[in-house]
Amino acid sequence: ADAVETGNLLRRRNVGSNDDGEAEEEASVERAFLEKPVPTWREQLTVRAFVVGFLVAVMFSIIVMKLGLTTGIIPSLNVSASLLGFFLVRLWTSAIERMGFLKQPFTRQENTVIQTCVVSAYGIAFSGGFGSYLFALSETIAKQATEANDALNIKNPHLGWIIGFLFLVSFVGLFALVPMRKTMIVDYKLTYPSGTATAYLINGFHTPQGAELAKKQVRTLGKYFSMSFVWAFFQWFYTAGNDCGFSSFPSLGLEAYKNRFYFDFSATYVGVGMICPYIVNVSLLIGGVLSWGIMWPLISSKKGSWYPDSLPESSLHGLQAYRVLDI
């Protein structure tokens, strides 16, 4: 739906719109494209768009897997995908232009193709279950819990059935999006925030002022990415195994650490917290206090009553079962 909304906004010519406020706001950007014809679909689906889309999609899929296996929260990365796609293709076209071989300039529609490919790829990485249930069905994971080590609970990953499964997961959106597009986007004119923001951003990139802003944004992104990488690399030197190093430092005290309250000095959590809406951060904080600060100590005190006290803490018949259910 976000991709559809992005495409709709890029196709609009709002100079003659009946809504004067909306027309004035968007006409200032649209004037830069009045003399430029809309590219054909063959000019939008270019080799360079797919090559750059593939490279950015690989990087974003790794990021999404990292977030899925740690925070469990995947913020919208549409804007970042558009920014990196614009930057890489501009590097590509600038190099070719200097050599005198540039035949087709980079267009905003081509930028949208890159962004759509990237979002679709990392969407599959997340919704396809690679960071959750897909590999959790494997025999390797099942052996870690004796209660789940049963043939009925095991489905080892295999490229054949995974591809079929991902086709089913991906094409479900067509059956939901195509029939509802007219109702939600055309008739009711619902605004999808990430798609709308991406469309405005792409429009701005392809103006002279927007191109300069994009360079500054990419430099800022690269600076903080480097800082995060250096900090993670520094932490790695002080990690000798599980429950060791900065990631297991009892920053709030030993008693709080026993109840899983501590800061692991991960830049990932800080970055995701800055990207996500404040209501998500507040709800996670409240949920953490309720679960790890109230519920788990309460359930632990019921050992021998609610579940046998002879069971290890990792048993799915004991306290671990309540934790897995909550997660």
LOSEVEX-917915 format. One record per residue (C-alpha): x negated, y negated, z. Coordinates in nm, 3 decimals. Layout:
REM LOSEVEX-917915
+---------+---------+---------+
:      px :      py :      pz :
+---------+---------+---------+
:       X :       Y :       Z :
...
+---------+---------+---------+
//
This chain:
REM LOSEVEX-917915
+---------+---------+---------+
:      px :      py :      pz :
+---------+---------+---------+
:   0.000 :   0.000 :   0.000 :
:  -0.289 :  -0.237 :   0.076 :
:  -0.440 :  -0.168 :  -0.266 :
:  -0.105 :  -0.235 :  -0.437 :
:  -0.064 :  -0.562 :  -0.249 :
:  -0.419 :  -0.666 :  -0.341 :
:  -0.351 :  -0.597 :  -0.708 :
:  -0.020 :  -0.783 :  -0.698 :
:  -0.179 :  -1.095 :  -0.553 :
:  -0.460 :  -1.089 :  -0.806 :
:  -0.210 :  -1.072 :  -1.093 :
:   0.007 :  -1.362 :  -0.975 :
:  -0.003 :  -1.703 :  -1.136 :
:   0.143 :  -1.916 :  -0.861 :
:   0.099 :  -2.257 :  -1.023 :
:   0.457 :  -2.251 :  -1.146 :
:   0.599 :  -2.088 :  -0.835 :
:   0.926 :  -2.211 :  -0.685 :
:   0.768 :  -2.201 :  -0.340 :
:   0.580 :  -2.533 :  -0.343 :
:   0.382 :  -2.465 :  -0.024 :
:   0.259 :  -2.127 :  -0.140 :
:   0.190 :  -2.261 :  -0.490 :
:  -0.025 :  -2.548 :  -0.365 :
:  -0.223 :  -2.319 :  -0.138 :
:  -0.303 :  -2.063 :  -0.405 :
:  -0.319 :  -2.293 :  -0.707 :
:  -0.646 :  -2.444 :  -0.587 :
:  -0.813 :  -2.106 :  -0.630 :
:  -0.610 :  -1.996 :  -0.931 :
:  -0.713 :  -2.304 :  -1.133 :
:  -1.057 :  -2.147 :  -1.167 :
:  -0.899 :  -1.857 :  -1.360 :
:  -0.638 :  -2.038 :  -1.574 :
:  -0.854 :  -2.032 :  -1.888 :
:  -0.965 :  -1.673 :  -1.837 :
:  -0.748 :  -1.396 :  -1.985 :
:  -0.661 :  -1.097 :  -1.770 :
:  -0.901 :  -0.813 :  -1.863 :
:  -0.759 :  -0.497 :  -2.016 :
:  -0.762 :  -0.177 :  -1.811 :
:  -1.064 :  -0.055 :  -2.009 :
:  -1.257 :  -0.368 :  -1.909 :
:  -1.159 :  -0.319 :  -1.545 :
:  -1.254 :   0.051 :  -1.519 :
:  -1.624 :   0.008 :  -1.600 :
:  -1.919 :   0.237 :  -1.539 :
:  -2.086 :  -0.014 :  -1.308 :
:  -1.768 :  -0.042 :  -1.100 :
:  -1.756 :   0.333 :  -1.045 :
:  -2.131 :   0.360 :  -0.977 :
:  -2.123 :   0.082 :  -0.717 :
:  -1.796 :   0.217 :  -0.578 :
:  -1.956 :   0.559 :  -0.536 :
:  -2.262 :   0.422 :  -0.355 :
:  -2.060 :   0.202 :  -0.119 :
:  -1.811 :   0.485 :  -0.063 :
:  -2.090 :   0.719 :   0.051 :
:  -2.215 :   0.461 :   0.299 :
:  -1.867 :   0.382 :   0.432 :
:  -1.777 :   0.750 :   0.461 :
:  -2.082 :   0.800 :   0.685 :
:  -1.975 :   0.499 :   0.894 :
:  -1.620 :   0.632 :   0.924 :
:  -1.747 :   0.976 :   1.026 :
:  -1.964 :   0.813 :   1.293 :
:  -1.669 :   0.612 :   1.424 :
:  -1.435 :   0.910 :   1.409 :
:  -1.673 :   1.127 :   1.611 :
:  -1.743 :   0.858 :   1.872 :
:  -1.476 :   0.592 :   1.919 :
:  -1.191 :   0.768 :   1.737 :
:  -1.079 :   0.426 :   1.605 :
:  -1.116 :   0.335 :   1.238 :
:  -1.065 :  -0.037 :   1.170 :
:  -0.973 :  -0.163 :   0.825 :
:  -1.288 :  -0.194 :   0.616 :
:  -1.122 :  -0.337 :   0.304 :
:  -1.289 :  -0.676 :   0.339 :
:  -1.634 :  -0.525 :   0.397 :
:  -1.592 :  -0.297 :   0.094 :
:  -1.497 :  -0.596 :  -0.124 :
:  -1.792 :  -0.800 :   0.003 :
:  -2.054 :  -0.529 :  -0.054 :
:  -1.905 :  -0.436 :  -0.391 :
:  -1.921 :  -0.798 :  -0.504 :
:  -2.277 :  -0.839 :  -0.381 :
:  -2.413 :  -0.522 :  -0.544 :
:  -2.247 :  -0.583 :  -0.881 :
:  -2.368 :  -0.943 :  -0.881 :
:  -2.722 :  -0.815 :  -0.827 :
:  -2.665 :  -0.571 :  -1.114 :
:  -2.526 :  -0.833 :  -1.354 :
:  -2.786 :  -1.096 :  -1.257 :
:  -3.071 :  -0.856 :  -1.338 :
:  -2.917 :  -0.759 :  -1.672 :
:  -2.839 :  -1.122 :  -1.756 :
:  -3.202 :  -1.222 :  -1.707 :
:  -3.299 :  -0.954 :  -1.959 :
:  -3.036 :  -1.081 :  -2.202 :
:  -2.829 :  -0.762 :  -2.213 :
:  -2.518 :  -0.875 :  -2.024 :
:  -2.211 :  -0.804 :  -2.240 :
:  -1.929 :  -0.832 :  -1.988 :
:  -1.914 :  -1.068 :  -1.687 :
:  -1.807 :  -0.940 :  -1.348 :
:  -1.436 :  -1.002 :  -1.288 :
:  -1.219 :  -1.003 :  -0.976 :
:  -1.013 :  -0.716 :  -1.117 :
:  -1.331 :  -0.510 :  -1.141 :
:  -1.408 :  -0.604 :  -0.781 :
:  -1.065 :  -0.471 :  -0.683 :
:  -1.137 :  -0.140 :  -0.856 :
:  -1.454 :  -0.102 :  -0.647 :
:  -1.271 :  -0.188 :  -0.324 :
:  -0.988 :   0.056 :  -0.402 :
:  -1.231 :   0.341 :  -0.476 :
:  -1.423 :   0.278 :  -0.152 :
:  -1.110 :   0.257 :   0.063 :
:  -0.971 :   0.576 :  -0.094 :
:  -1.297 :   0.763 :  -0.033 :
:  -1.343 :   0.671 :   0.331 :
:  -0.969 :   0.720 :   0.384 :
:  -1.013 :   1.084 :   0.281 :
:  -1.312 :   1.116 :   0.515 :
:  -1.090 :   1.011 :   0.805 :
:  -0.742 :   1.143 :   0.721 :
:  -0.887 :   1.462 :   0.576 :
:  -0.986 :   1.570 :   0.926 :
:  -1.362 :   1.593 :   0.880 :
:  -1.417 :   1.425 :   1.215 :
:  -1.147 :   1.616 :   1.400 :
:  -0.948 :   1.927 :   1.318 :
:  -1.107 :   2.046 :   0.991 :
:  -1.437 :   2.164 :   1.137 :
:  -1.286 :   2.227 :   1.480 :
:  -1.122 :   2.535 :   1.324 :
:  -1.459 :   2.692 :   1.246 :
:  -1.599 :   2.998 :   1.420 :
:  -1.893 :   2.796 :   1.553 :
:  -1.664 :   2.567 :   1.751 :
:  -1.436 :   2.852 :   1.857 :
:  -1.727 :   3.034 :   2.021 :
:  -1.778 :   2.740 :   2.255 :
:  -1.448 :   2.820 :   2.429 :
:  -1.366 :   3.183 :   2.506 :
:  -0.993 :   3.112 :   2.523 :
:  -0.987 :   2.988 :   2.161 :
:  -1.217 :   3.257 :   2.023 :
:  -0.948 :   3.447 :   1.837 :
:  -0.920 :   3.536 :   1.469 :
:  -0.586 :   3.353 :   1.443 :
:  -0.751 :   3.031 :   1.560 :
:  -1.045 :   3.043 :   1.318 :
:  -1.061 :   2.898 :   0.966 :
:  -1.418 :   2.860 :   0.847 :
:  -1.480 :   2.567 :   0.610 :
:  -1.498 :   2.664 :   0.245 :
:  -1.529 :   2.424 :  -0.047 :
:  -1.242 :   2.584 :  -0.241 :
:  -0.963 :   2.552 :   0.014 :
:  -1.095 :   2.218 :   0.144 :
:  -1.064 :   2.064 :  -0.206 :
:  -0.708 :   2.198 :  -0.236 :
:  -0.622 :   2.070 :   0.109 :
:  -0.762 :   1.724 :   0.032 :
:  -0.560 :   1.707 :  -0.289 :
:  -0.246 :   1.770 :  -0.086 :
:  -0.343 :   1.510 :   0.175 :
:  -0.432 :   1.249 :  -0.088 :
:  -0.132 :   1.289 :  -0.318 :
:   0.121 :   1.273 :  -0.037 :
:   0.076 :   0.896 :  -0.057 :
:   0.203 :   0.893 :  -0.415 :
:   0.535 :   1.045 :  -0.315 :
:   0.571 :   0.792 :  -0.034 :
:   0.421 :   0.481 :  -0.197 :
:   0.565 :   0.488 :  -0.549 :
:   0.934 :   0.517 :  -0.446 :
:   0.892 :   0.262 :  -0.165 :
:   0.683 :   0.009 :  -0.361 :
:   0.983 :  -0.164 :  -0.516 :
:   1.170 :  -0.180 :  -0.186 :
:   0.887 :  -0.288 :   0.044 :
:   0.665 :  -0.503 :  -0.179 :
:   0.886 :  -0.627 :  -0.464 :
:   1.229 :  -0.661 :  -0.299 :
:   1.146 :  -0.735 :   0.064 :
:   0.810 :  -0.897 :  -0.021 :
:   0.643 :  -0.749 :   0.284 :
:   0.288 :  -0.870 :   0.333 :
:   0.025 :  -0.608 :   0.409 :
:  -0.235 :  -0.797 :   0.614 :
:  -0.550 :  -0.617 :   0.503 :
:  -0.444 :  -0.609 :   0.138 :
:  -0.348 :  -0.977 :   0.140 :
:  -0.671 :  -1.080 :   0.313 :
:  -0.875 :  -0.875 :   0.065 :
:  -0.700 :  -1.034 :  -0.233 :
:  -0.764 :  -1.387 :  -0.108 :
:  -1.124 :  -1.296 :  -0.034 :
:  -1.185 :  -1.149 :  -0.380 :
:  -1.027 :  -1.455 :  -0.541 :
:  -1.260 :  -1.675 :  -0.339 :
:  -1.569 :  -1.468 :  -0.426 :
:  -1.528 :  -1.535 :  -0.796 :
:  -1.534 :  -1.913 :  -0.762 :
:  -1.866 :  -2.103 :  -0.741 :
:  -1.809 :  -2.196 :  -0.376 :
:  -1.701 :  -1.842 :  -0.287 :
:  -2.013 :  -1.689 :  -0.440 :
:  -2.234 :  -1.897 :  -0.209 :
:  -2.019 :  -1.798 :   0.090 :
:  -2.046 :  -1.431 :  -0.007 :
:  -2.428 :  -1.457 :  -0.003 :
:  -2.418 :  -1.597 :   0.350 :
:  -2.177 :  -1.324 :   0.463 :
:  -2.397 :  -1.049 :   0.318 :
:  -2.706 :  -1.196 :   0.487 :
:  -2.522 :  -1.206 :   0.819 :
:  -2.399 :  -0.851 :   0.771 :
:  -2.750 :  -0.731 :   0.692 :
:  -2.899 :  -0.914 :   0.991 :
:  -2.664 :  -0.758 :   1.245 :
:  -2.685 :  -0.418 :   1.078 :
:  -3.065 :  -0.433 :   1.117 :
:  -3.034 :  -0.537 :   1.481 :
:  -2.794 :  -0.250 :   1.551 :
:  -3.023 :   0.000 :   1.376 :
:  -3.333 :  -0.118 :   1.565 :
:  -3.149 :  -0.098 :   1.897 :
:  -3.025 :   0.256 :   1.823 :
:  -3.376 :   0.358 :   1.717 :
:  -3.516 :   0.215 :   2.041 :
:  -3.263 :   0.414 :   2.247 :
:  -3.358 :   0.732 :   2.064 :
:  -3.708 :   0.723 :   2.219 :
:  -3.554 :   0.748 :   2.568 :
:  -3.316 :   1.035 :   2.491 :
:  -3.457 :   1.379 :   2.569 :
:  -3.127 :   1.572 :   2.562 :
:  -2.767 :   1.568 :   2.678 :
:  -2.678 :   1.331 :   2.964 :
:  -3.009 :   1.152 :   2.923 :
:  -3.120 :   0.805 :   2.822 :
:  -2.932 :   0.479 :   2.782 :
:  -2.617 :   0.659 :   2.664 :
:  -2.580 :   0.820 :   3.009 :
:  -2.702 :   0.536 :   3.230 :
:  -2.478 :   0.495 :   3.542 :
:  -2.438 :   0.120 :   3.487 :
:  -2.128 :   0.099 :   3.713 :
:  -2.257 :   0.327 :   3.989 :
:  -2.292 :   0.702 :   4.043 :
:  -1.937 :   0.752 :   4.170 :
:  -1.794 :   0.572 :   3.867 :
:  -2.025 :   0.774 :   3.642 :
:  -1.878 :   1.099 :   3.778 :
:  -1.536 :   0.977 :   3.663 :
:  -1.672 :   0.879 :   3.321 :
:  -1.687 :   0.503 :   3.386 :
:  -2.013 :   0.365 :   3.247 :
:  -2.146 :   0.163 :   2.954 :
:  -2.349 :   0.369 :   2.709 :
:  -2.518 :   0.066 :   2.544 :
:  -2.380 :   0.166 :   2.204 :
:  -2.359 :  -0.117 :   1.951 :
:  -2.092 :   0.085 :   1.768 :
:  -1.837 :   0.033 :   2.043 :
:  -1.918 :  -0.337 :   2.063 :
:  -1.877 :  -0.379 :   1.687 :
:  -1.551 :  -0.186 :   1.669 :
:  -1.418 :  -0.384 :   1.964 :
:  -1.494 :  -0.708 :   1.778 :
:  -1.321 :  -0.586 :   1.460 :
:  -1.010 :  -0.437 :   1.619 :
:  -0.719 :  -0.656 :   1.738 :
:  -0.730 :  -0.746 :   2.106 :
:  -0.417 :  -0.541 :   2.176 :
:  -0.608 :  -0.226 :   2.073 :
:  -0.894 :  -0.306 :   2.309 :
:  -0.658 :  -0.385 :   2.597 :
:  -0.458 :  -0.066 :   2.543 :
:  -0.779 :   0.142 :   2.538 :
:  -0.896 :  -0.020 :   2.860 :
:  -0.563 :   0.042 :   3.034 :
:  -0.555 :   0.399 :   2.901 :
:  -0.907 :   0.465 :   3.027 :
:  -0.827 :   0.335 :   3.374 :
:  -0.504 :   0.536 :   3.395 :
:  -0.657 :   0.861 :   3.266 :
:  -1.013 :   0.874 :   3.398 :
:  -0.960 :   0.650 :   3.700 :
:  -0.625 :   0.780 :   3.828 :
:  -0.504 :   1.095 :   3.653 :
:  -0.825 :   1.303 :   3.652 :
:  -0.907 :   1.250 :   4.022 :
:  -0.543 :   1.330 :   4.103 :
:  -0.543 :   1.648 :   3.892 :
:  -0.881 :   1.752 :   4.034 :
:  -0.734 :   1.737 :   4.383 :
:  -0.472 :   1.993 :   4.273 :
:  -0.735 :   2.259 :   4.206 :
:  -0.611 :   2.589 :   4.344 :
:  -0.249 :   2.474 :   4.320 :
:  -0.196 :   2.372 :   3.959 :
:  -0.473 :   2.597 :   3.827 :
:  -0.715 :   2.852 :   3.981 :
:  -1.009 :   2.694 :   4.160 :
:  -1.240 :   2.970 :   4.039 :
:  -1.230 :   2.847 :   3.680 :
:  -1.520 :   2.641 :   3.545 :
:  -1.447 :   2.279 :   3.461 :
:  -1.485 :   2.349 :   3.087 :
:  -1.215 :   2.619 :   3.084 :
:  -0.904 :   2.548 :   2.879 :
:  -0.700 :   2.707 :   3.158 :
:  -0.825 :   2.448 :   3.407 :
:  -0.888 :   2.076 :   3.419 :
:  -1.027 :   2.072 :   3.064 :
:  -0.681 :   2.162 :   2.930 :
:  -0.540 :   1.834 :   3.065 :
:  -0.826 :   1.639 :   2.911 :
:  -0.784 :   1.799 :   2.567 :
:  -0.409 :   1.735 :   2.576 :
:  -0.465 :   1.369 :   2.657 :
:  -0.727 :   1.324 :   2.384 :
+---------+---------+---------+
//
